[in-house]
Amino acid sequence: MIRLLIADDSALMRKLLAGVFAAEGDFEVTLARDGEEALEQALRMRPDVVTLDVQMPRMDGLSCLDRLMIEAPCPVVMVAALTARGADATLEAMRLGAVDFVPKPAGAVSLAIDSFGPLIVAKVRAAARAKLRRSLRLAERVRHRTGGLSETATPTAEFAEAGAGGPAGLVLIGTSTGGPPALESVLTQLPASFPWPVLVAQHMPATFTSAMARRLNGLCALDVVEVGEPTPLRPGRVHIARGDADVLVASRAAGPVALPAPASSRHLWHPSVDRMVESAMEQIPPERLLGVLMTGMGNDGAEAMTRLRARGGRTIAEAESTAVVWGMPGELVRAGGADLVAPVDEIASAMLAMVA
């Protein structure tokens, strides 16, 4: 049985979700009306997974998550509104340690539960198998156990700048569950002089990818932009594919561009990593492409990156030891499509070496 704690201030939402998970047959469900009650329940029952509404009285979802990750770490799935405020809160939750999120249905929840229910069940099942990084907020957990108080230090890493004069190329990064913190870990380690443009497909709704691009732009030496229109692929820039759609690489007279495209019905997840990589191989010689596949459930990107490697491109898969869910990178490794398997904190240095 999967011990699940659901925290939501809406009695209707608690009732509907309890019914959805009870119907699955392998969930033991406990309910909480706000963050304060959720924290008390979590400390007592030690759930396998917690779902947290962002907006709750007494203690909101972010405050509860912050305490949970220090006092009783466990996989958490956030339930957030599809708004700019909800997107910012969700990205902060991922930074604090949440493994995934699910957009809250707009309008009448009871009418949307047929589509919302299977989605949150899939997310919670994946979270139950997810691994929390052992280093996640370790210093804070130690201080909590010992009663110490001090400021949190943020680790930094320095790398030699990539050499100039190498062939122009393109880095293609695919991520899903657990992706935002992994992207932050990799992209913040790249210097402003990184010689290849970077194109990212992270499975997310459109509101969330725009917020993620803004957040990363404030943290990275590289410029980070969301691809909302045909955008030239330029060195010194990270291009984030808009959510709820796909992104293609296309040719223009001045060079390759990232092109937003309607989500393809042939692909399950969007922005589709497979479709992004396939389009890049049609426009750019494979030997000038570097594919990076990181944490995420499913297999999006594995097939296309395996073909990329077979055609002369290079590929990196995140190691199981650091992936929140070793679905996408694991499929790439099992298919023999990874040149290198590396923990997330070593991927940036590997990218620098490969493009130098």
Secondary structure, 3 states (H helix, E strand, C coil): CEEEEEECCCHHHHHHHHHHHHHHCCEEEEEECCHHHHHHHHHHHCCCEEEEECCCCCCCHHHHHHHHHHHCCCCEEEEECCCHHHHHHHHHHHHHCCCEEEECCCCCHHHHHHHHHHHHHHHHHHHHHCCCCCCCCHHHHHHHHHCCCCCCCCCCCCCCCCCCCCCCCEEEEEECCCHHHHHHHHHCCCCCCCCCCEEEEECCCHHHHHHHHHHHHHHCCCEEEEECCCEECCCCEEEEECCCCEEEEEEECCEEEEEEECCCCCCCCCCCHHHHHHHHHHHCCHHHEEEEECCECCCCCHHHHHHHHHCCCEEEEECCCCCCCECHHHHHHHCCCCCEEECHHHHHHHHHHHHC
